[in-house]
Amino acid sequence: MSDSSSPRTVPARLPLATAPQASALLRSLTGLLARWMPRQRWFAGKGRPLSSLTLVSATELLPCTGGGPIPGLLHLLVRTRLGGQEGAPPAGDCYQLLLGVRPTLPPTLNPALVGRPADGPLRGKAVYEALHDARLAALLLERLRAPGRLGGLTFGRAPGSAIPSGLPARVLTGEQSNTSVVYGDTHILKLFRRVSPGINPDLELPLALAEAGSGRVPAPAAWFEATLPPPPDTGNSTGGGRDERHRDGAEPMTLGVLAPFLSGSSDGWQLALRSLAERTDFTGSARSLGRATAEVHTALATVLPTVRLGREQLEHVAAAMAERLDEAAEAVPALRPYRAGLRRSFDTVADFARRGGTCVAQRLHGDLHLGQVLHTAETGTWSLIDFEGEPARPLADRRRPGPPVRDIAGMLRSFDYAACQHPAGGPWVDSWSRANRTAYCQGYAEASGQDPMDQLDLLRAYETDKAVYEVLYEARHRPAWLHVPMAAVRRLAAAPG
């Protein structure tokens, strides 16, 4: 795959597009962004200094260099290099930024301030996180309502989708790897922060499920991508639509997806915590959630290719799990005493493969847990959302087919996570988790005809791999939560091989 976001690619038909202007812009913002980006929840390089920034593209959605009261809106793609990466290849993480520009900043927007450049085309102006400005967030919605191109950005819209104009915007708070904006009570925009060439599964899979007629996943209404131009020496600096981009050998980056907002729904995590707090039965909900998961898997297998994993592929799966375990144990010392016990689950999969075992793999949700499902009380139905996969993993990995038990293992871990939040703990809480794990698998088997427990060794291996991922994630982002996956690590390491 060609690196369509290399530093040489600066859109050539934009107000800030010439090389000197782009260089001056980045120089004026580098210091501000280098201090601001590492403090953001979506920044992946926690704990390491940001040593350099490279401008990938700059697009003015609203003019930023005027002197009037109308705010400017600047879209940036910047590539980062972290401290200690001097010997690393040039390609680093690419981030999407939406920056507002005003001569003076209203007090309500002070928390969103990035800083004031001391020089360059934005000298002295207030540069801030644009999505917190309702006026600029509304402009982005208008761009999504009107398909077409603006510089290096392409806006697409699903045929027949109804997107009202003039909807009030509000940014969702909470811990996210991306940024979400709710418009009125009808739509939600997910803006991907860490981006790479290729279609994001959070656009690809819901579009495929809409084609399959699945009612379990909100269908995308609109989206936008970065269609970066090829190198200047090709003689084509303007690019084109999706087909033309592929002819050039470059893949668009998915930047954001607008989907229906399921107003009045509650996510599974909050419902599970409420059940634990009130000591109520949740197994009926868990069973119906298992059926919903099976329906989504069945629909994905209908419209997208499936493969059968044989000995070589399954041995590779087991080896990759063991490698991730070793890497996590190096980063998190608390994991090291359990490494041998956890590895037994992966060895069991390799042994299964050597005995001639196989399994079917298909496209999956990729990061399924109770926070990624919504329950609508009015209809009594579950919906699955957020098909991006685990953001820390490369996009190619997140788009790779896998056994359905991988998603199931993620949900089983989520029931454990919820149980660990109960302050009292004890036998009732443990029983709650076991009962709902069982009910979820039963519901899945009822709807799919495939009982996850028939693949117990593979299921346990994926649950172990997920727990290892959680240990590394919590150690980096939420150390106070590390005890939750560590409880699972101790249980899984002590399980017989």
Phi, psi and omega per residue, in radians:
M1 nan 2.315 3.099
S2 -1.335 2.617 3.137
D3 -1.531 1.621 -3.074
S4 -1.303 -0.053 -3.117
S5 -2.002 0.477 3.138
S6 -1.183 2.796 -3.053
P7 -1.025 -0.344 -3.100
R8 -1.262 -0.296 -2.995
T9 -1.557 1.718 3.045
V10 -2.087 2.068 -3.094
P11 -0.850 2.465 -2.950
A12 -1.823 0.087 -3.093
R13 -2.255 0.646 -3.071
L14 -2.139 2.731 3.129
P15 -0.998 -0.535 -3.135
L16 -1.883 0.582 -2.895
A17 -1.670 -0.409 -3.100
T18 -1.177 2.663 -3.073
A19 -0.991 -0.798 3.116
P20 -1.086 -0.726 3.134
Q21 -1.132 -0.763 -3.137
A22 -1.110 -0.720 3.128
S23 -1.124 -0.738 3.126
A24 -1.127 -0.679 3.114
L25 -1.075 -0.864 -3.095
L26 -1.134 -0.725 3.124
R27 -1.022 -0.672 -3.097
S28 -1.271 -0.407 -3.086
L29 -1.778 -0.284 -2.978
T30 -0.988 -0.875 -3.115
G31 -1.073 -0.739 3.126
L32 -1.097 -0.826 -3.096
L33 -1.194 -0.624 -3.131
A34 -1.114 -0.518 3.078
R35 -1.494 -0.575 -3.027
W36 -1.460 -0.763 -3.031
M37 -1.054 -0.792 -3.114
P38 -1.084 -0.302 3.133
R39 -1.500 -0.118 -3.074
Q40 -1.482 2.543 -3.098
R41 -1.031 -0.571 -3.042
W42 -1.485 -0.069 -3.107
F43 -1.329 2.245 -2.988
A44 -1.493 -0.285 -3.045
G45 -1.655 0.786 -3.089
K46 -0.997 2.409 3.068
G47 1.469 0.016 3.139
R48 -2.232 2.409 -3.117
P49 -1.208 2.573 3.086
L50 -1.537 1.935 -2.993
S51 -1.565 -0.474 -3.135
S52 -2.758 2.730 3.080
L53 -2.248 2.463 3.055
T54 -2.159 2.271 3.125
L55 -1.339 2.185 3.072
V56 -1.637 -0.815 3.083
S57 -2.755 2.695 3.090
A58 -2.416 2.149 -3.110
T59 -2.264 2.189 3.062
E60 -1.520 1.905 3.026
L61 -1.367 -0.522 2.934
L62 -2.385 2.473 -3.099
P63 -0.961 2.365 -3.045
C64 -1.864 -0.202 -3.006
T65 -1.826 0.075 3.102
G66 -1.332 2.998 -3.102
G67 -1.904 0.092 -3.086
G68 -1.408 -3.128 -3.095
P69 -1.363 -0.233 -3.104
I70 -1.267 2.232 -3.124
P71 -1.210 2.607 3.019
G72 -1.593 2.770 3.127
L73 -2.352 2.070 -3.057
L74 -2.056 2.213 3.073
H75 -1.801 2.195 3.138
L76 -2.167 2.514 2.834
L77 -2.037 2.136 -3.110
V78 -2.225 2.482 3.099
R79 -1.820 2.378 -3.047
T80 -1.897 2.703 2.921
R81 -2.299 2.283 -3.105
L82 -1.615 2.761 3.074
G83 -1.022 2.426 -3.097
G84 1.530 0.057 -3.131
Q85 -1.820 0.416 -3.047
E86 -1.030 -0.607 -3.121
G87 -1.570 0.067 -3.098
A88 -1.373 2.792 3.076
P89 -1.100 2.782 -3.063
P90 -1.019 -0.601 -3.069
A91 -1.252 2.205 3.046
G92 -2.201 -2.836 3.114
D93 -1.234 2.437 3.090
C94 -1.909 2.265 -3.089
Y95 -2.075 2.561 3.065
Q96 -1.744 2.250 3.119
L97 -2.191 2.416 2.984
L98 -2.073 1.971 -3.029
L99 -2.020 2.285 2.989
G100 -1.537 2.662 -3.129
V101 -2.349 2.142 3.111
R102 -2.417 2.622 3.017
P103 -1.099 -0.758 3.069
T104 -2.304 2.594 -3.056
L105 -1.844 2.220 3.062
P106 -1.060 2.573 -3.110
P107 -0.955 -0.574 -3.117
T108 -1.137 -0.365 -3.122
L109 -1.748 0.047 -3.129
N110 -0.989 -0.683 3.126
P111 -1.111 -0.331 -3.112
A112 -1.601 0.016 -3.049
L113 -1.142 2.277 2.990
V114 -1.572 -0.758 3.097
G115 2.732 -3.073 3.123
R116 -2.120 1.961 3.131
P117 -1.039 2.466 3.134
A118 -1.514 -0.236 3.137
D119 -2.685 -3.040 3.112
G120 1.444 -3.064 -3.048
P121 -1.150 -0.311 -3.125
L122 -1.921 0.395 -3.055
R123 -0.949 2.245 3.059
G124 1.415 -0.160 -3.112
K125 -1.493 2.723 3.065
A126 -1.452 2.109 3.079
V127 -1.855 2.265 -3.003
Y128 -2.576 2.925 3.114
E129 -1.192 1.952 -2.928
A130 -1.202 -0.547 -3.030
L131 -1.182 -0.263 3.070
H132 -1.437 -0.113 3.085
D133 -1.679 1.906 -3.055
A134 -1.003 -0.557 -3.126
R135 -1.175 -0.734 -3.134
L136 -1.323 -0.628 3.067
A137 -1.092 -0.628 3.094
A138 -1.162 -0.629 3.100
L139 -1.101 -0.692 3.123
L140 -1.092 -0.676 3.076
L141 -1.081 -0.713 3.119
E142 -1.098 -0.649 3.077
R143 -1.105 -0.674 3.134
L144 -1.212 -0.465 3.111
R145 -1.315 -0.288 -3.057
A146 -2.108 1.640 -3.116
P147 -1.018 2.598 3.126
G148 2.619 -2.939 -3.094
R149 -2.068 2.569 2.989
L150 -2.451 1.836 -3.087
G151 1.029 -2.180 -3.129
G152 -1.534 0.117 -3.113
L153 -1.862 2.438 3.074
T154 -2.115 2.261 -3.132
F155 -1.911 2.215 3.131
G156 -2.112 2.736 -3.108
R157 -2.490 2.396 3.139
A158 -1.204 2.404 3.123
P159 -1.017 2.328 3.084
G160 1.397 0.000 -3.132
S161 -1.281 2.401 3.137
A162 -1.776 1.990 -3.141
I163 -2.152 1.784 -3.136
P164 -1.103 2.691 3.060
S165 -1.697 2.864 3.055
G166 1.257 0.361 -3.128
L167 -1.360 2.356 3.067
P168 -1.149 2.545 -3.063
A169 -1.997 2.505 3.024
R170 -2.532 2.367 3.127
V171 -1.447 2.331 3.082
L172 -1.309 2.448 3.081
T173 -1.688 3.088 -3.130
G174 1.886 3.050 -3.059
E175 -1.474 2.017 3.141
Q176 -2.442 2.624 3.028
S177 -1.424 -0.214 3.139
N178 -2.262 -2.876 3.090
T179 -2.292 2.288 -3.119
S180 -2.068 2.418 3.121
V181 -2.137 2.230 3.093
V182 -1.704 2.285 3.113
Y183 -1.882 1.984 -3.080
G184 1.011 -2.333 3.014
D185 -2.179 0.476 -3.057
T186 -2.086 -0.485 -3.045
H187 -2.447 2.713 3.074
I188 -2.371 2.334 3.112
L189 -1.875 2.170 3.000
K190 -1.772 2.111 3.114
L191 -1.785 2.042 -3.137
F192 -1.351 2.303 -3.085
R193 -1.593 -0.839 -3.136
R194 -1.721 1.974 -2.966
V195 -2.158 2.747 3.114
S196 -2.671 2.815 -3.108
P197 -1.047 2.430 3.141
G198 2.069 2.681 3.138
I199 -1.250 2.338 3.120
N200 -1.311 2.394 3.126
P201 -1.002 -0.415 -3.134
D202 -1.260 -0.208 2.959
L203 -1.795 -0.783 -3.056
E204 -1.071 -0.871 -3.020
L205 -1.291 -0.767 3.048
P206 -1.065 -0.592 3.056
L207 -1.122 -0.730 3.117
A208 -1.142 -0.691 3.135
L209 -1.198 -0.609 3.053
A210 -1.103 -0.691 3.087
E211 -1.092 -0.605 3.139
A212 -1.388 -0.099 -3.140
G213 1.387 0.334 3.137
S214 -1.263 2.330 3.082
G215 -1.723 0.130 -3.077
R216 -1.551 -0.160 -3.058
V217 -2.330 2.221 3.085
P218 -1.047 2.276 -3.104
A219 -1.398 2.383 3.121
P220 -1.027 2.405 3.087
A221 -1.664 -0.597 -3.126
A222 -2.811 2.918 -3.127
W223 -2.809 2.919 2.995
F224 -2.508 2.681 -3.026
E225 -2.347 2.826 2.950
A226 -1.715 2.033 3.083
T227 -1.861 1.515 -3.022
L228 -1.367 2.500 -3.086
P229 -1.267 2.763 3.055
P230 -1.262 3.032 3.124
P231 -0.962 2.586 -3.075
P232 -0.995 -0.534 -3.046
D233 -1.281 -0.047 3.071
T234 -1.396 -0.232 -3.115
G235 1.395 0.155 3.136
N236 -2.274 1.721 -3.079
S237 -1.783 0.007 -3.055
T238 -1.867 -0.311 3.107
G239 1.180 -2.700 -3.116
G240 -3.012 -2.678 -3.116
G241 -1.370 -2.972 -3.057
R242 -1.011 -0.794 -3.105
D243 -1.123 -0.751 -3.135
E244 -1.118 -0.651 3.129
R245 -1.072 -0.727 -3.125
H246 -1.211 -0.563 3.078
R247 -1.144 -0.553 3.102
D248 -1.332 -0.126 -3.130
G249 1.475 0.138 -3.133
A250 -1.925 2.459 3.106
E251 -1.772 2.330 3.068
P252 -1.117 2.621 3.017
M253 -1.627 2.210 3.016
T254 -1.279 2.176 -3.072
L255 -1.835 -0.572 -3.111
G256 -2.872 2.672 -3.136
V257 -2.322 2.233 3.058
L258 -1.761 2.208 -3.100
A259 -2.365 2.844 3.066
P260 -1.037 2.460 3.077
F261 -1.689 2.117 -3.074
L262 -1.454 1.359 -3.126
S263 -1.092 2.436 3.139
G264 1.517 0.001 3.113
S265 -1.598 2.767 3.081
S266 -2.147 2.446 3.140
D267 -1.385 2.713 -3.054
G268 -1.075 -0.540 3.140
W269 -1.100 -0.855 -3.141
Q270 -1.125 -0.669 3.118
L271 -1.141 -0.686 3.131
A272 -1.166 -0.750 3.112
L273 -1.103 -0.642 3.098
R274 -1.128 -0.721 3.107
S275 -1.064 -0.743 3.132
L276 -1.154 -0.748 -3.114
A277 -1.131 -0.652 -3.085
E278 -1.660 -0.021 3.139
R279 0.962 0.875 3.122
T280 -1.907 2.825 3.135
D281 -1.306 2.346 -3.138
F282 -2.100 0.040 -2.988
T283 -1.174 -0.532 3.097
G284 -1.120 -0.734 3.091
S285 -1.158 -0.712 3.136
A286 -1.110 -0.695 3.134
R287 -1.140 -0.784 3.141
S288 -1.193 -0.527 3.053
L289 -1.167 -0.654 3.059
G290 -1.087 -0.687 3.100
R291 -1.150 -0.714 3.119
A292 -1.082 -0.742 3.113
T293 -1.061 -0.759 -3.140
A294 -1.109 -0.673 3.128
E295 -1.118 -0.693 3.119
V296 -1.171 -0.774 3.097
H297 -1.037 -0.755 -3.136
T298 -1.089 -0.739 3.138
A299 -1.148 -0.722 3.121
L300 -1.103 -0.676 3.131
A301 -1.220 -0.360 3.129
T302 -1.361 -0.693 -3.017
V303 -1.783 -0.241 3.135
L304 -2.166 2.656 -3.050
P305 -1.091 2.597 2.990
T306 -2.038 2.761 3.113
V307 -2.360 2.828 3.044
R308 -1.909 2.193 3.139
L309 -1.508 2.104 3.104
G310 -1.747 -2.771 -3.031
R311 -1.042 -0.877 -3.066
E312 -1.072 -0.769 -3.102
Q313 -1.179 -0.730 -3.115
L314 -1.229 -0.621 3.060
E315 -1.128 -0.632 3.077
H316 -1.140 -0.722 3.095
V317 -1.012 -0.830 -3.122
A318 -1.123 -0.708 -3.137
A319 -1.157 -0.679 3.115
A320 -1.135 -0.691 3.088
M321 -1.088 -0.758 3.135
A322 -1.127 -0.655 3.116
E323 -1.147 -0.732 3.102
R324 -1.116 -0.628 3.087
L325 -1.091 -0.794 -3.131
D326 -1.103 -0.732 3.140
E327 -1.133 -0.727 3.137
A328 -1.164 -0.685 -3.140
A329 -1.150 -0.568 3.077
E330 -1.169 -0.627 -3.093
A331 -1.455 -0.506 -3.074
V332 -2.174 1.700 -3.077
P333 -0.981 -0.523 -3.118
A334 -1.075 -0.337 -3.109
L335 -1.449 -0.359 -2.958
R336 -1.085 -0.692 -3.127
P337 -1.118 -0.291 -3.061
Y338 -1.828 0.096 -3.010
R339 -1.079 -0.795 -3.097
A340 -1.123 -0.740 3.138
G341 -1.134 -0.703 3.129
L342 -1.185 -0.628 -3.093
R343 -1.114 -0.435 3.138
R344 -1.007 -0.651 3.132
S345 -1.097 -0.669 -3.137
F346 -1.279 -0.646 3.090
D347 -1.096 -0.592 3.132
T348 -1.113 -0.683 3.101
V349 -1.140 -0.752 3.107
A350 -1.089 -0.701 3.095
D351 -1.115 -0.719 3.094
F352 -1.018 -0.740 3.134
A353 -1.152 -0.716 -3.122
R354 -1.182 -0.409 3.091
R355 -1.490 0.109 3.105
G356 1.676 0.162 -3.129
G357 -1.230 2.576 3.095
T358 -2.407 2.934 3.022
C359 -2.718 2.754 3.128
V360 -1.498 2.442 3.070
A361 -2.144 2.542 -3.113
Q362 -2.603 3.061 3.049
R363 -1.203 2.475 -3.014
L364 -2.259 3.010 2.983
H365 -1.118 -0.874 3.022
G366 1.694 -0.333 3.114
D367 -2.672 0.898 -2.998
L368 -1.388 2.220 3.042
H369 -2.753 3.127 -3.014
L370 -1.150 -0.412 3.086
G371 -1.364 -0.146 -3.118
Q372 -1.829 0.267 3.117
V373 -2.286 2.522 -3.121
L374 -2.143 2.406 3.102
H375 -1.975 2.190 3.109
T376 -1.739 1.952 -3.054
A377 -1.112 -0.610 -3.077
E378 -1.068 -0.662 -3.125
T379 -1.834 -0.231 -3.120
G380 1.231 0.436 -3.062
T381 -1.957 2.684 3.040
W382 -1.765 2.484 3.017
S383 -2.184 2.532 3.079
L384 -1.774 2.412 -3.114
I385 -2.322 3.044 3.005
D386 1.007 1.257 -3.121
F387 -1.565 0.344 -3.078
E388 -1.139 -0.464 -3.002
G389 1.481 -3.068 -3.124
E390 -1.270 1.970 -3.000
P391 -1.046 -0.445 -3.101
A392 -1.270 -0.288 -3.104
R393 -1.605 2.614 3.134
P394 -1.013 2.639 -3.100
L395 -1.022 -0.698 -3.128
A396 -1.062 -0.674 3.099
D397 -1.149 -0.687 -3.092
R398 -1.232 -0.358 3.125
R399 -1.688 0.015 -3.096
R400 -1.420 2.367 3.093
P401 -1.066 2.623 3.108
G402 -2.588 2.913 3.095
P403 -1.119 2.467 3.117
P404 -0.963 -0.476 -3.127
V405 -1.118 -0.270 3.074
R406 -1.128 -0.809 3.074
D407 -1.108 -0.729 -3.107
I408 -1.086 -0.720 3.114
A409 -1.061 -0.677 3.106
G410 -1.068 -0.721 3.130
M411 -1.222 -0.656 3.100
L412 -1.092 -0.690 3.080
R413 -1.110 -0.586 -3.107
S414 -1.185 -0.640 3.059
F415 -1.076 -0.685 3.078
D416 -1.125 -0.714 3.131
Y417 -1.041 -0.790 -3.136
A418 -1.085 -0.767 -3.109
A419 -1.081 -0.624 -3.124
C420 -1.212 -0.246 3.115
Q421 -1.423 -0.217 -3.139
H422 -1.248 2.142 -3.022
P423 -1.125 -0.517 -3.071
A424 -1.452 -0.596 -3.082
G425 1.125 -2.689 3.066
G426 1.691 -3.135 -3.032
P427 -1.037 -0.657 -3.097
W428 -1.123 -0.705 3.141
V429 -1.146 -0.756 3.101
D430 -1.071 -0.713 3.117
S431 -1.132 -0.674 3.101
W432 -1.019 -0.807 -3.123
S433 -1.121 -0.818 -3.119
R434 -1.088 -0.743 -3.094
A435 -1.132 -0.686 -3.101
N436 -1.358 -0.547 3.021
R437 -1.079 -0.764 -3.141
T438 -1.153 -0.779 -3.108
A439 -1.111 -0.688 3.125
Y440 -1.062 -0.818 3.132
C441 -1.125 -0.647 3.106
Q442 -1.127 -0.755 3.096
G443 -1.086 -0.691 3.108
Y444 -1.078 -0.790 -3.130
A445 -1.104 -0.670 -3.141
E446 -1.080 -0.682 -3.058
A447 -1.517 -0.465 -3.049
S448 -1.857 -0.369 -3.025
G449 1.370 0.073 3.138
Q450 -2.112 1.966 -3.125
D451 -1.428 2.090 3.125
P452 -0.984 -0.496 -3.123
M453 -1.213 -0.242 3.053
D454 -1.271 -0.243 3.081
Q455 -2.079 0.870 -2.972
L456 -1.075 -0.719 -3.124
D457 -1.118 -0.748 3.133
L458 -1.184 -0.701 3.113
L459 -1.068 -0.772 -3.140
R460 -1.138 -0.674 3.131
A461 -1.097 -0.754 3.132
Y462 -1.214 -0.581 3.084
E463 -1.181 -0.662 3.082
T464 -1.134 -0.790 3.123
D465 -1.052 -0.686 3.122
K466 -1.156 -0.722 3.129
A467 -1.106 -0.668 3.095
V468 -1.118 -0.757 3.082
Y469 -1.032 -0.744 -3.124
E470 -1.121 -0.692 3.114
V471 -1.031 -0.814 -3.131
L472 -1.148 -0.742 -3.137
Y473 -1.088 -0.847 -3.086
E474 -1.169 -0.647 3.127
A475 -1.096 -0.581 -3.101
R476 -1.487 -0.638 -2.959
H477 -1.968 -0.612 -3.066
R478 -2.442 1.246 -3.072
P479 -0.952 -0.510 -3.132
A480 -1.161 -0.301 3.134
W481 -1.692 0.024 -3.032
L482 -1.030 -0.524 -3.107
H483 -1.115 -0.400 -3.088
V484 -1.188 -1.015 3.107
P485 -1.187 -0.456 3.116
M486 -1.149 -0.540 3.056
A487 -1.097 -0.717 3.098
A488 -1.189 -0.667 3.111
V489 -1.019 -0.782 -3.138
R490 -1.110 -0.704 3.128
R491 -1.165 -0.810 -3.081
L492 -1.213 -0.610 -3.141
A493 -1.205 -0.491 -3.129
A494 -1.512 -0.169 -3.114
A495 -1.194 2.547 3.116
P496 -1.126 2.660 -3.123
G497 -1.189 nan nan
